[in-house]
Amino acid sequence: MAWIYLLIAGLFEIGWPLGLKLAQTTKYFYTSLSLSLVAIVISSALLYVAQKQIPIGIAYGVWTGIGAAGTFVVGVYMFNDNSSIYSWLGICLIILGIILLKTSH
């Protein structure tokens, strides 16, 4: 169950930078900022719960990896952020690292 909490925490980790970006690009500044703060709290709380069974180094690596890879993909598809074959390769390496961390536990 801890891995499910960690996966959900990672997904909410994507939510807070998305909320900050939306606060910059839409007229709904306070709503976007509020959603960002909610995502931070939920993400942190679920990481806390997951770390009760998963070592901190593995949990934090997976959490930040999901957040980094997911935020990159959201940026490319929602905000037309620049991407190249090298940036996609880097994201693939992050995902491979997440898989290796999971299999090492």
Secondary structure, DSSP 4 states (H G I P E B T S, - for coil): -HHHHHHHHHHHHHHHHHHHHHHHHSS-HHHHHHHHHHHHHHHHHHHHHHTTTS-HHHHHHHHHHHHHHHHHHHHHHHH-----HHHHHHHHHHHHHHHHHHHH-
